[in-house]
Amino acid sequence: MRASRKITALFATAAVLMMAACGKPDKDVSVSAAADKAPAAAVALERSASPAGASVFFITPSDGATVSNPIRVEFGIAQMSVVKAGEMATDAGHHHLLIDTGIPNLGEPVPADSRHIHFGDASTSTELTLEPGQHTLQLLFADYRHIPHDPVVQSDTITITVE
């Protein structure tokens, strides 16, 4: 039984390392109303520390904004550095944009689907296309393995209306 757990942990670690190679999605990210299927449960991993006062926030759009497609989204950060996925550095990581969803399990890599957009190339902005209507956006900062920091570095959730 013990060997089976080690093998499972090894496969989980390999999956995380493979995910670390992810990059920015296409410049124009389109998200449909249909939610993606939830990924299989992963093994909880140790979380990297974040410094006191670390924060992420939206530069644009602002909470309550009415916008048109394509939507320009810019991310801000304080007290931490933005680095590429897979690049291990103290007080550093990369952005994840959460669209119409909540914070995922903090002990696992952030899922990679149309609701959890990874910016493993260290970018701090994107353009996306959303269906007309009201949407929520939130930023989640994570380490080189896509694991959220401890304490978690997340933005407030903002609501936008797409015309």
N, C-alpha and C positions, 0 to 999 in steps of 0.2 A: 504494500500500500504506500509506503514511504517513497519508493522509487517512482510510482505513478504520479505522486504530487510533484516530484522534482521534474519529471518529464513535462507535466502540464505547465509548470512555472517556466521551464525552458522555452516551450512553444509560445507562451504569452509574451515572454521577453523578446523572442524573435519577431513576433507580430508587431510589437511596439517599435522595434528598430526599423522594420520595413516601413511602418507608417511615418517614421521620422523623415523619410525622403520626400514626403508630400510637398507640393508647392502650391502656389497661388492658383485658384481656378481660372478658367477662361475670363478674360477681361469683363465680359458681360455675363453675369451669373443670373440665370432665370430660375425662379422657384415657383412650382405649381402648388395648388391648394391641397393636393393629396400628400399626407404625411408619409415619410419613408418608414420602412420596417425597422424595428429596433434591432441593433446588433446583438450577437450572442454575448453573454456575460463574460467579463475578463477577470483575471486575478488582480486583486487590489495591490497597488504598488506604492512604495514610499514616495511621499510628495516632497518636492524641493521647497526650501524656505523662501519666503518673500520678505523684503525689508519693511520696517515700520513706515507707514505713510504711502506705500505703493498704491497706485490707482490707475485705472484705465477709464476712458471717457470718450464720448462722441464729440468731435469737432463739428461735423455736419452729418446728417441733418439734426435739427434740434427737436426736442420732445414736443409733440403736438403739431409738427410741421405737416403741411399738405404739399406733396411732391408729385412729379411726373417721371415716367420712365425715360431713359435710364436714370437711376437714382445714384448720386455720388455720395459715398459714405467714407468719411475720414476718421481715423482713430487717433486718440491722444494717449500718452502714458506719462506717469510721473514716478520718479525714484527707481526705475528699472530701465534696462536696455532691451531693444528689440534685436534678436539674432535669428538666424535660420534654424529651422527644425533640424535636430541632429547635432547642433553645435552646443556643447555643454559649456555654460558660463554662469558664474555667480550673479544673482540678481538679474537674470535675463530670461527671455523666452520669446514667444510669438503670439500673435492675436488669433482668436477664433470668434467669428461672428455668428451669433445664435439668432435665428429667425423664427418667430412664432413658436418658441419652445422655451423651456426652463433650463436651469443649470443641470448638467448631467452628473452622474456619479463622480464625486471628486477623487476617488481612489483609483480611477480607471482612465485610460486615454480618452480624450474627447472624441466622440464618434465623428466619422467623416461621411456626411450625407448632405442633402439639400437644405437641411435645417441647421447644420453645424458646419460652417464654411471655414476651412483652415487657410491660414496665411503663413505657411511654413517657409516661404521665400523671404520673410521678414518685411513684407510690404505693410504699409500703414494706411492704405486706402483701396477702394474698389468701386466699380460700378455694378449695379445689379438691377434686375428687372423683376418686379413683383406684380401679381395680379391686382387689379383695382380693389380698393377697400382698405380696411384698417389692419395694420401689422405691428408686431412688437419686434424690437431689435435690442440685443444685449451683447456686450463684449465680455469674453473670458480669456484671460492670459494664461498660458501654460508653458511648461518647460520644454526642453529639447525632445522629450518623449511624448509630448502632448498631454502630460499629466498636470492638472491645475496645481498652483502653488499653495503653500500652507503658511500663513492664512491665504485664503482664496483672494485673487485679484480679479474683480469683476466690476463692470459698470452698473449703473442704474439701468433699469429697463426703460426704453423710450417707446412711445407709440407714434407712428406716422400714418398718414392717410394718403394712399396712392390714387390719383385721379385717372 
